[in-house]
Structures are given as C-alpha cells and as structure tokens.
C-alpha cells in the first residue's frame, strides 16, 4: 500500500472565480467561512488539484512518525470546521494519536457544498475530486512521515458517497472506510439518477454492485474494511442504500448474506461480517429513529462532540465507534465510548433534505431566496 498513486492527471479545471459569480454565491446560506475552526490548519501546494478542493489538517502535539491518517469528508451545506465541531474528530485524534485531513468543497464547484459523489469526472481514478484527495494524502504522508498502511476515510451523506468512491477508485491507498448516510459506489452518474438513488434502494444486486467497484481500478485485493451507519428514519437518503453498500462490499470480500454476529449497542442494531481469519471486515449500524445525519453523543465526557444541523444526538458516538473498528484506539474501548454505549438513545430531528450536486439539469432550489439568486445567475449566464 502506498501514499503515491503513480497516476497524475495534469489537466486542471477552467477557473470558476468570476467576481460577479462569487459576489452572488456568497449570499447563499451556510457559507463555509462562517464555520471556520481555528484548530485546523490549511494545506496548500499538494498537487495539481484537478478537483479544485480546499484542504485542512489537524495534527496532535508531538505526533510521532508512523502515525495513522484519517480523512474526513463533510456533508452538503457543511464545512470542514463545522463538521469537526459536531463529530469531534480532532478530539479523537488527540486521544488516540492520529493525524486528520479535512478536504473541503468550494461553492464554485457545487452551490450547496456537496462533494460531487456521482459525477464520473470527479469519482473516476486519475482525475477530479478523488485525485485531489489522494494528492492531499500523498503530501501529508510525505511531510509528516505518516504510516501509508494506515490511511482511513469517512464521510457523511455526499461525503459518505464520496468516501465509497475513494475506496473504489483507490482501494490500495486505504486500510478502511466508514460511510455515514451515504450510497454505494457507481449507482448514479447523472443528477436525475442521483435523486432516484437517494429516494429508493439501489436496484442492483450484490454481484452487480461488487462489479462496479472492481471496474473502478485494477486492484485485486485485499480490500479495505468498511463501517456503515444509517438512521432508519432517514428521509433524505433511503436506508436501503446502507444495505446495498454492505452488499457491495460483501461481494468484494466474498462473504455470505448472513452476518457473523448481531448485537445491540446503546439500543441500536449492529451487525458484523468476519473473514475466514475471524477479522471484522464489515460492520453496519442501524440507528433507531434517527433521520439524516451523523450520530453523535455530546453528553459523554470529553468527547468534543456537539449536536446541530445533521449532527444528531443518538446516544452513541459514531466517531469513537469507528475509531475502535479501525483499531486506532489500540484495540480498547475508551471510557467515553463505553459511557455512550450505556446511555439511552436521544435523537434530534433531522433538518430539511440536502441537495445533490448541480452539474447538469438543475436540482430543486433549497429555498425561495436561493431560487431567486440562482435565477439571477442563470440569466447572467453564470450558472447552468
């Protein structure tokens, strides 16, 4: 496994920073600049950046050489800093000794700050947003002598679907992934298909789903481990997508439909699939009565988590559980995770649905104000 991919796409996108366009788009709600996090440091000069993404990093004090790296992808309408304040990844990094990379979408790429999780130009190996993230990983590994065998990636919603894309396009780079309220790789390639996949379970069978991942690279295994999280009351991304994602990776791992074990954790169903050596390679959490968002547990001591838009207090910390699944906590359950598991679930209602990317046919407007602004952008020829 290598930080270097050996595939560098030298073409870059046409500049999207027309001053008139930015002036209008900056009036849209949820500006990333309003969600800055002073704990995060910018990462620049990490490559050709064909996906035109921003990057932020966090390294705990006195982090030794050979430390792991976790890549965290925010959801639509969010920023890197805003997502971190809810999910507490920097606190988890301090507790367990790993570096964190936060790629960040720009409004010039997507008006709702969604990663373009379905667009072939952004999810195919060798270009677009996935290559930008890989270049960030390579730069950070080199600069801080991180362990290239322990690189992990997680994300929410569009960030979760982009996590699946990264695992498919560059499986040799990642030891594991965690998809929260996301979708399987390769099941949509247009805006209408994206909406359809979000509303309903994937029509693809397990073999077809696995074939989509195999076709994304020449990799023949071993495959990254996968943690899947989804609320069973999600009205934005149908929970059937979680089952399809499990099917996709079961096919790759050659695992049966029936899980190896089933348990309840803090009142939520957890299923796990183990390989022939007894190693947990896939886990799935079905979060009871939760809508669209990341499960957090802010009442647990010193977790650095907070409930908010799409950051839902479910009485369980997905961040700490994912860290444990990846064995970044040394194989132990932290006291905070144990407390979270013992607590009664508490669920915050999800906010209105996020929107998929706006490349191609226009998606429905988020609200009337945004509708007016987007009409003005189209009239000016600044937006399709």
C-alpha positions in Angstrom: 0.0 0.0 0.0 1.4 3.4 -1.0 0.7 7.0 -0.4 1.8 7.6 -4.0 -0.7 6.6 -6.8 1.6 6.8 -9.8 -1.3 8.4 -11.7 -1.2 12.1 -12.1 -3.7 13.9 -14.2 -2.1 17.2 -15.2 -5.1 18.9 -16.6 -6.9 21.4 -14.4 -10.4 22.9 -14.5 -11.3 26.1 -16.1 -11.2 28.9 -13.5 -14.6 29.4 -11.7 -13.8 32.5 -9.7 -15.5 35.2 -11.6 -16.0 38.1 -9.2 -19.7 38.6 -10.1 -20.4 34.9 -9.5 -18.7 34.9 -6.1 -20.5 38.0 -5.0 -23.9 36.4 -5.6 -23.0 32.9 -4.3 -21.6 34.4 -1.1 -25.1 35.5 -0.3 -26.3 31.9 -0.2 -26.9 30.3 3.2 -24.4 28.2 5.0 -21.2 29.9 4.0 -18.1 27.8 4.8 -16.3 30.9 6.0 -18.9 31.2 8.8 -18.0 27.8 10.1 -14.2 28.1 10.4 -12.4 26.1 13.1 -9.2 27.6 14.5 -7.8 24.2 15.3 -7.5 23.3 11.6 -4.5 24.4 9.5 -4.7 24.9 5.8 -2.9 22.5 3.4 -1.7 24.1 0.2 0.6 23.1 -2.7 -0.4 19.4 -2.5 -0.5 18.8 -6.3 -2.4 19.7 -9.5 -5.7 19.6 -7.5 -7.9 18.8 -10.5 -11.0 18.7 -8.3 -10.3 22.3 -7.1 -10.9 21.4 -3.5 -9.6 23.1 -0.3 -7.8 21.1 2.4 -7.3 21.5 6.2 -5.3 19.4 8.6 -5.0 18.7 12.3 -2.0 17.0 13.9 -1.9 16.4 17.7 1.0 17.9 19.5 4.1 15.6 19.5 2.6 13.3 16.9 5.3 10.6 16.2 6.4 9.5 12.8 4.5 6.5 11.6 1.1 7.7 12.9 -2.1 6.9 11.1 -4.1 9.3 9.0 -7.9 9.8 8.9 -9.6 11.6 6.1 -12.9 13.3 7.0 -15.4 14.4 4.3 -18.2 16.8 5.4 -21.8 16.7 4.1 -23.8 19.1 1.9 -24.1 22.7 3.3 -21.3 22.0 5.7 -17.6 23.0 6.0 -14.7 21.0 7.3 -14.6 23.0 10.5 -18.3 22.8 11.1 -18.3 19.1 10.6 -15.4 18.7 13.0 -17.1 20.7 15.7 -20.0 18.3 15.6 -18.2 14.9 15.1 -15.2 15.7 17.3 -12.5 14.2 15.1 -9.8 16.5 16.4 -10.6 15.4 20.0 -10.5 11.7 18.9 -7.1 12.4 17.3 -5.8 13.9 20.5 -7.0 10.9 22.4 -5.6 8.2 20.1 -2.7 9.8 18.3 -3.5 10.1 14.6 -3.5 12.9 12.0 -6.7 14.2 10.4 -7.2 15.6 6.9 -10.3 17.6 6.1 -10.9 18.1 2.3 -13.4 20.9 1.8 -15.7 21.6 -1.1 -16.0 25.1 -2.7 -19.2 26.7 -3.6 -17.8 27.4 -7.1 -17.8 23.6 -7.6 -21.2 23.0 -6.0 -23.7 25.7 -4.8 -24.7 23.5 -1.8 -21.1 22.5 -0.9 -21.7 18.8 -1.8 -18.9 16.7 -2.9 -19.8 15.6 -6.5 -20.2 12.0 -5.4 -21.8 10.6 -8.6 -20.1 12.6 -11.4 -17.8 10.3 -13.3 -15.3 13.1 -13.9 -15.0 13.5 -10.1 -15.1 9.9 -9.0 -13.0 8.1 -11.6 -9.5 7.1 -10.9 -6.9 9.6 -12.2 -8.9 12.8 -12.1 -11.4 15.1 -10.4 -12.2 15.3 -6.7 -10.9 11.8 -5.9 -7.5 12.6 -7.3 -7.4 15.9 -5.3 -8.0 14.0 -2.1 -5.3 11.4 -3.0 -2.8 14.2 -3.7 -3.6 15.7 -0.3 -2.9 12.3 1.3 0.4 11.9 -0.5 1.5 15.4 0.5 0.6 14.9 4.2 2.2 11.5 4.3 5.5 12.8 2.9 5.5 16.0 5.1 4.8 14.3 8.4 6.1 10.7 7.8 2.7 9.2 8.4 2.1 5.4 8.0 0.9 4.8 4.5 -0.5 1.4 5.6 -2.9 3.1 8.0 -4.9 5.6 6.0 -8.6 5.7 6.6 -11.5 7.7 5.2 -15.0 8.6 6.4 -17.8 11.0 5.4 -21.4 12.0 5.8 -24.1 12.0 3.1 -22.5 13.3 -0.1 -19.2 13.0 1.8 -20.2 9.4 2.6 -20.9 8.6 -1.0 -17.6 10.2 -1.9 -15.9 8.0 0.7 -17.3 5.0 -1.2 -15.9 6.4 -4.4 -12.5 6.9 -2.9 -12.5 3.3 -1.6 -13.5 2.1 -5.1 -11.1 4.2 -7.1 -8.1 3.9 -4.8 -8.5 0.8 -2.7 -4.8 0.3 -2.3 -4.5 3.6 -0.5 -7.0 2.9 2.3 -6.9 0.4 5.1 -10.6 1.1 5.9 -13.5 3.4 5.4 -16.7 4.5 7.1 -19.8 5.7 5.3 -22.5 7.6 7.2 -25.9 8.1 5.5 -24.2 7.6 2.1 -24.7 5.5 -1.0 -22.9 2.6 -2.9 -20.3 3.5 -5.5 -21.3 3.7 -9.1 -25.1 3.6 -8.8 -25.7 7.0 -10.3 -23.9 9.1 -12.9 -26.4 12.0 -13.5 -28.4 14.4 -11.4 -31.7 12.6 -12.0 -30.1 9.2 -11.2 -28.7 10.7 -8.0 -32.1 11.9 -6.8 -33.6 8.5 -7.7 -30.9 6.6 -5.8 -31.3 8.9 -2.8 -35.0 8.2 -2.7 -35.0 4.5 -3.1 -32.9 1.4 -2.5 -30.5 0.5 -5.3 -32.0 -1.9 -7.9 -28.6 -3.5 -8.4 -27.9 -7.0 -7.0 -24.9 -7.8 -4.8 -22.8 -9.2 -7.7 -23.6 -6.1 -9.9 -22.7 -3.8 -7.1 -19.3 -5.5 -6.4 -18.6 -5.4 -10.1 -19.0 -1.7 -10.1 -16.1 -1.4 -7.6 -13.9 -3.9 -9.4 -14.3 -2.0 -12.6 -13.0 1.2 -10.9 -9.4 0.1 -10.7 -7.2 -2.9 -11.5 -6.9 -3.7 -7.8 -7.5 -7.4 -6.9 -7.4 -7.2 -3.1 -7.1 -7.2 -0.2 -9.9 -4.7 0.2 -10.4 -2.1 2.8 -12.6 -2.8 5.8 -15.9 -0.9 6.0 -18.2 0.6 8.7 -21.7 1.6 7.5 -24.0 3.9 9.6 -27.6 4.9 8.7 -30.7 6.1 10.5 -33.8 4.0 9.9 -35.9 7.2 9.8 -33.7 8.9 7.1 -36.0 10.7 4.6 -33.1 12.2 2.6 -31.1 9.1 1.7 -33.1 5.9 1.9 -31.8 3.5 4.4 -31.9 0.8 1.8 -28.7 2.3 0.5 -26.9 1.1 3.6 -27.9 -2.5 2.9 -26.8 -2.1 -0.7 -23.4 -0.7 0.4 -23.0 -3.8 2.7 -23.9 -6.0 -0.3 -21.4 -4.2 -2.5 -18.5 -4.9 -0.1 -19.7 -8.4 0.9 -19.3 -9.3 -2.7 -15.8 -8.0 -2.8 -14.9 -9.7 0.4 -16.6 -13.0 -0.6 -18.8 -13.0 2.5 -22.3 -14.6 2.9 -25.5 -12.5 3.3 -26.0 -13.6 6.9 -23.8 -11.6 9.4 -21.3 -13.4 11.6 -22.7 -11.7 14.7 -25.6 -9.3 15.7 -25.8 -7.2 18.8 -27.4 -4.1 20.3 -25.2 -1.1 21.1 -26.8 1.7 23.1 -30.2 0.5 21.8 -29.1 0.3 18.1 -28.6 -2.7 15.9 -25.1 -3.6 15.0 -24.3 -6.4 12.5 -20.8 -7.6 11.7 -19.3 -9.8 9.0 -16.0 -11.6 9.6 -13.5 -13.1 7.2 -12.0 -16.6 7.3 -9.5 -15.5 9.9 -12.2 -14.1 12.2 -11.4 -10.5 11.5 -14.2 -7.9 11.4 -14.2 -6.6 7.9 -17.7 -5.1 7.6 -19.9 -3.7 10.3 -23.3 -2.0 9.9 -25.1 0.2 12.5 -28.9 0.8 12.1 -29.6 3.9 14.3 -33.1 3.7 15.7 -35.5 6.6 14.9 -32.7 8.7 13.5 -33.0 10.9 10.4 -30.3 12.2 8.1 -27.1 12.9 9.8 -24.1 11.8 11.8 -24.8 10.0 15.2 -23.0 11.9 18.0 -23.1 11.7 21.7 -22.2 15.1 23.1 -23.2 14.4 26.8 -20.4 11.9 27.1 -17.4 13.3 29.0 -14.6 15.0 27.0 -15.7 13.8 23.6 -15.6 17.1 21.9 -18.9 16.4 20.0 -21.9 18.7 19.6 -25.4 18.3 18.3 -26.5 20.6 15.4 -27.7 20.5 11.8 -27.2 17.0 10.5 -25.2 16.2 13.7 -27.8 14.2 15.6 -27.6 13.2 19.3 -28.4 9.5 19.1 -26.8 8.5 22.4 -23.9 6.8 20.5 -20.7 8.3 19.1 -20.1 7.1 15.6 -16.7 8.8 15.7 -15.5 6.8 18.7 -17.0 3.5 17.4 -15.4 4.0 14.0 -12.0 4.7 15.7 -12.5 1.4 17.6 -13.5 -0.6 14.5 -10.3 0.7 12.8 -8.3 -0.3 15.9 -6.9 3.2 16.2 -7.6 3.2 19.9 -5.2 0.3 20.4 -8.0 -2.3 20.5 -9.6 -0.8 23.6 -12.9 0.9 24.0 -12.4 4.3 25.5 -14.2 5.3 28.7 -16.2 7.8 26.6 -17.3 5.1 24.2 -18.3 2.8 27.0 -20.4 5.6 28.5 -22.0 6.3 25.2 -23.0 2.7 24.7 -24.6 2.6 28.2 -26.6 5.7 27.6 -30.2 5.8 26.4 -30.5 6.9 22.8 -31.6 10.6 22.2 -32.4 11.7 18.7 -32.5 15.2 17.3 -34.8 15.6 14.4 -33.1 16.0 11.0 -33.3 19.3 9.1 -34.7 19.5 5.6 -33.1 17.4 2.9 -29.7 18.3 1.5 -29.3 18.7 -2.2 -27.2 16.7 -4.7 -24.7 18.5 -7.0 -25.9 21.0 -9.5 -23.9 19.8 -12.6 -26.3 19.0 -15.4 -30.0 19.6 -15.0 -30.8 21.9 -12.1 -31.9 20.4 -8.9 -34.9 21.8 -6.9 -34.0 25.0 -5.0 -33.2 24.9 -1.3 -35.5 27.8 -0.5 -37.1 30.8 -2.2 -34.1 33.1 -1.6 -31.7 30.7 -3.2 -34.2 30.2 -6.1 -34.2 33.9 -6.8 -30.4 34.1 -6.7 -30.0 31.1 -8.9 -32.4 32.5 -11.5 -30.3 35.7 -11.5 -27.1 33.6 -12.0 -28.7 31.8 -15.0 -29.9 35.0 -16.5 -26.4 36.4 -16.3 -25.0 33.2 -17.9 -23.0 32.4 -14.8 -24.8 29.2 -13.9 -26.4 26.4 -16.0 
